[in-house]
Amino acid sequence: MSGIDLFVDEIDGRLHAAVVRKTVMTDLYVDALDQEAGWGSIYLGRVAKIDKRLDAAIVDLGNNISGLLQAKHVYLPQAGPAADHSGIADLLQPGQMVMVQVKAEAKKASRHEKHKMPRLTMLLYIMGQYLIHSPVAGQVTISSRIENEDVLKFTSRLKGKGGWLVQHNAEGANEEQLLNEARYLRAEWQQIADTMETTGDKPRLIKAGPNALARALNDLGARRFDHIHIGNKNTFAQMEKWCEQHDPALATSRRLRLFKPEKTGQKLFEINDLFSEITIMEEPVVYLSGGGSIIIEPTHALTVIDVNQGSGLSASAVNQDAAQEVTRQMRLRNLSGAILVDFIGMHLKSERIKLVETMEKLLAWDTANAEVHGFTRLGIMELTRKRRTATYAEKIKVYLNK
């Protein structure tokens, strides 16, 4: 038993998937039920404008949605990756139809800007639980965490069949599971390619990206959950479809549970005390178990996190406690970009080294590729975290403003 459960339910027009480890919520995936241009979505788009200043193309995705495609993310079969070329004007022309994928959801702009567009790429991929298939690439990449010899042998069978990334979740998978998923991903891509041939030249969505439930299952691997609790029949049907494609045995397992309220109006998140944790995420201050606190302040350019000592514990102890909470809040709130953490001042170099090592260890399994860049001259720790989906705060604001 891993002590890890997944709770999934629809709340206020959004799908929530919460990962709980030994009664503590550590990860939260959220999507609006009617969201468009979500991370991983594949579109047939039309180049609306070439912007040489940004070295990018503005791509019409249909339904009044536009995205930004930078030159470095252009891929043309006859020319290869765009990194070897001089600029966007040499690669694309207005009116040209392109197949693109959302690599980062739109970011909430400041009051002085127009709404920022989703970022696009032409290096397409399809994500599974163990594998990621990229039909336009050619290499096979294996997660450095994979040590299973059977998995390593299996990867040789993928060569020459497009590009593949073998994810860390594959470490415990058997050959049949990997083979079935590889077949499914190839078939899914063929279905997309067939759709493209009959689509015409009208910009539109070809395939929606993975929703909150699918991202949680793909990121962490369904096997890691002791139980998967689903709060409503509609989401349970989605879960059954996912099982059909990726893990048929799970569909009939006791690990998968549909929530049945004992009283009218009861909600899955309510009886498992998850609402209180979500409410805290809307506040800037988070109190630490040892008496200190952290204050999270997102700005337009970056996120600043301040650590306060409180009373009772030494500065070193509070910093170590804060490191745990900072990394947890980064995942829960889905913070991305540059993140600066102002820990309590440390007089010894050894304390800074220990803190950096702690943060690196805590972020090692972050699926958003978080990195620690050390301390600035002012003693502030620099972190970066790759953006995929919008932050929790942005999701809430988008919903409330509808």
N, C-alpha and C positions, 0 to 999 in steps of 0.2 A: 504493500500500500504506500502510495507516494504522499498522501495527505493533501493532495491538490484536487479541487473540485472546480467545475465550470458551471456558472449560473447564467441563463440566457432568458431575456424577456423583453417585451415591448413596453416602453414607458414613455408617456407623453409624446407620442409620435416618433419615437426613436427606438432602435434596436440596441440593447445593452448586452454585452457579454463580459461577465466579471470572473476573473480568475482568483480563487481564494485558496491560500496556502495556510493550513492549520489555523483557521479562523481569521486570517489577515488577508484583506483584498490587496493583491499585488499588481494586477494588470486590469485595465478596463478598455474595451473596444466599443465604440459608439458610432452609429450612423443614423441619419434621418431616414425614415422609411421611404420618402420620396426623393432621396438624394440623386443628383445627376453629376456626371463628371467625377465619379469617385475614383480613388486610387486603383490602378490596374485595369480600368475600363479601356476597351479598344474601340476606336472610331475610324470611320472613313471620313476624312476631312478634306476641305478645299483651302489651298493657300489664298488667303484674302489680301495679305500685304507683306512686303519684304521690308524689314526695318534694319538698315545697314548699321545704324547707331548701336542697336542692341545685338547685331549679328544674329538675328533671329527672324523667324516667320510667324506672322499671326495667322492661325489656322481656324477656319470656320468649322465647328463640329456639328452644326445643326441645332435646332431648337433654341436659337438665340444664345448659344454658348460658344466662346472662343478660347483658344489655348495658345501658349507661347512655345514654339519649337526652336530651340537654339541650334546653331550650326553644328556644334559638337555632338548633338543628339540626332543628327540626320544620318540615315543609312540608306544608300542606294545600291542595289545588287550589282550594278555595272561599275560602281566606283568604290564600294567598300565604305568603311567608317569615314565620317566627314572630317576627322581630326587632321587628315593629311591635305585638306583643301584650304583655299585662301579665305573663303567667306560664304555667307548664306546666299548671296546673289549668284554665285557660281554653281549652286546646288539645286535651288528651287526657283520657280517662277510663279507669279500670281495666276490663279486659276488652276494650277496643277492639283490633281487629286493625290492624297497621301494617306497611308494607313498609319495611325499613330496610337500611342498608349499613354494614359495619364501616369506620370512618374511621381508627381507631387500634387496634391489637391490645392485648389485656389486658397490664397492667404488673404485674410482680412486686411484691407488697406487702411491707412490712416485717413483722417478727415480731409487731408490735403491731396489725396490721390484718388484715382478711380479704383474700382475693385480689381485686385490683382488676379490674373488669370491662372488656371492650372498649368503646370509645366508638363510638356509632352516629350516623347521620345519615339523614334522609329525602330529602335532595337526592341522588338516585341518579345513577350514571354508569356507563358501560361503557368500558373502556380499550382502545385499539388502539395500533398502532405509531406512527401519525401523528396520529390524532384521538382525542379523548375525547368521547363522546356522552352528554348528560344529557337524557333524555326529559322530565323534569319542569321543566327550565329553558327559557328562550326566546332567550337572547342567544348571539351568536357571538363568541368571544374568540380573539385571535390572539397567539401568542408574540411578544414584542418582538424576538426574534432572527430572525424571518422577514423576509427582504428579497426573496425570489424573487417577481417580478411575476406569474408564472403561478399560483403558489400563492395569492397574494393575490386574484387574479381568481376562482379556484375557490371561495374562501370565500363569495362572494356567492350561490353556488348552494345553500348550506346554510341560508340564512335562511328562517325560517318552517317549519323541519323539526325543531323541538326545539332544545335547547342544544348548542353545540359548543365545544370548545377545540382549536385547531390547535396542536399541539406543535412544538417546535423541530426535531424529527426530520423534519418535513415539508419543510424547506428544500430538500432535494435530491430530493424525490419528484416524479414526473410526475403529470399529471392522471388517467391511468388508474388508477394505484396509489391515489390519494386517493379516487377515485370508487368503486373496488371496496371499499375499507375502509369508506367511509360506508355503502354498501349492506349490507355484512356487519354492521356495528354496529346499523343499524336493524332488520335481520332478527333479530339476536340479542335485541334488546329486545322485538320482537314475540313471539318464542318465550317470553320470560319472562312477558310479559303474558298470553299464552294459558295458560301453566302456572298463573298466579295464579287464573284463572277456574275451574279444575278442582281447585284445591288444598283448598278447604274452609277451616275455621277452626282447623286444627291448626298450631301453630308449627313451622316447619321451614326447612331450607336450601333456597333456590331456585336459587342459582348460586354456586359456589365462586369466590373471588377468584383472581387470577393467582398461580401458584406462582413459585418462585425463578427458574426458567428464563424464564417469560413476563415477569416484572418486568425482568430484565436486558435482554431483547430490546426491550421497550416503552420502557424508560428511555433506553437508549443508541441504539437503532435497529439492526436487523440488518445494515444496509449498512456500518456502521462496523467490523465485524469482518472481518479478513482470513480467519480460519478459525474455525469453531465445532466444537469437539471434544466428542463425546458419549461417555460412558464405559460405557454399557450399552444393551441393546436396548430395554428398557422406556422409558427416557428418550428414546431415538432415535425411538420411535413417537410420543411426545408432541411432539417437535420436528417430525416430519413433519406432524402434525395442525395445528400452529401455522402451518407453511408453507402448508398447504392453504388456510387462512383468511386469511393476511396476506401471504405472499410465495411464490407457487407456484414461481417460478424457482429459489429457493434450495434447494428439496428435491432437485433433480438437479444442483446445482452442486458443483464440487470443493471449495468453501469449507466445505461441511458434511461432517464426517468422523465415522464410528463407530470408536471405539478398538478395536483388535484386539491383545490382549496377545501378546507373543512367548513368554512363559513363564506357566505356570499360577500364578494368584494375583496377577499384576501389576495395578496400578491406575493409572488415568489420572493422578490427582493425584500419585501416588508418583513416576512416571518423569519428571514435569515439575517436581518439587521444590516442590510447592505445600503438602504436608503440613507442612513446616518453618515456612512462613509462618503457617499456621493455628495451629500450636502456640504461636507467639509471641503470638498474640492472646489466649491464655489467661493471659498474664503481665502484670503491671502496668507493667513497665519495658521501654521500647523504646530501643535504642541508635542514635544518629545516626551517619552516615557520617563526620562531622567530629570525632567524639570526645565529644560531649555525649550527653545522654539526655533522655527525657521519661518521667514517671511518671503513669499514668492511674488515678485513684481515683474510681470511681462511688460516689455516696452516694444516700440515699433521695430527696433533693430535686433534686440536680444532679450534674454530673460535674466534677471538679477535675483539671486537667492542670498539672503542675509541670515547668518546663524547667530542666535542670542544664547548666552550662557545660562541665564536664570540663576539658581542657587543650588548648592548641594554637591555637584560634581565638578571635577577639575576640567580645565579647558580641553585637555586631550580627550577625556572621556566623553564630553559633550560633542566634540568634533566627530568622534567615531560613531556616536549615536546619531548625529545629524547626517552623516554620510549614508547610513542605512535609509533614513527617511527621505533624503534628497533624491536618491536613485529611485525609490519607490514612487515618489510624487512625479518624477520625470516620466515614468511609464504611465501612471494613472492619468495624469493631465495631458499626456502625449506631447510634452514640450519638445521643440526642435530648434535647429539653428544653433547660434552661439548662446551658451549658458555660463554665466559667471557666478561662482559661489564664494561668498565672503565668510570663510570660517573664522572662528575665534583665533586671535593672534597666537602664533607658535614661536617660541624663542629658539628652539633647537631644530637644526636641519633634519635630524633623524625623525622628528615628529612629522615634518612635511613629507618626507619620503614614505613613511608608514601610511600617511593619509592617502597619498597618491596610489600606493599599492592596494589599499582598501577599496578605493573608488574603482580602480581597474578591475579588481576581482568582482565587485558588485555589478559592473556594467558588462562583464564578459559575455553574458548570455542575452543581452538586450538585442532583440531582433531588429531594432532601428539603427544598429551600427553606431552606438555612442562611443566617443573617444575622450580620453583625458589628455590634455595638452600641458599639464604642469601649472606652475604658479607664475603670475606676472610679477613685476618688480614691486608692485604694491602689496603683494602677498595674497592675491585673489586667484582662485583656481579657475582655469579655463577648460570648458567642456564643449563638445559639439555633439549633436544628435541629428541624424538624417531625417528629413521630413518625408513622410508618406501621406498620411491623412491629416486633416486639420486638427488643431488642438481641441481639447475638451471645451475650453472657454469659447472658441470660435464656433463649435457645433451648437453650444447653448445659445449664443447670441444670434446665430442664423435662425434657429428655431423660434426664438422669442420675437424676432423682428418680422416674421411672416405674417 
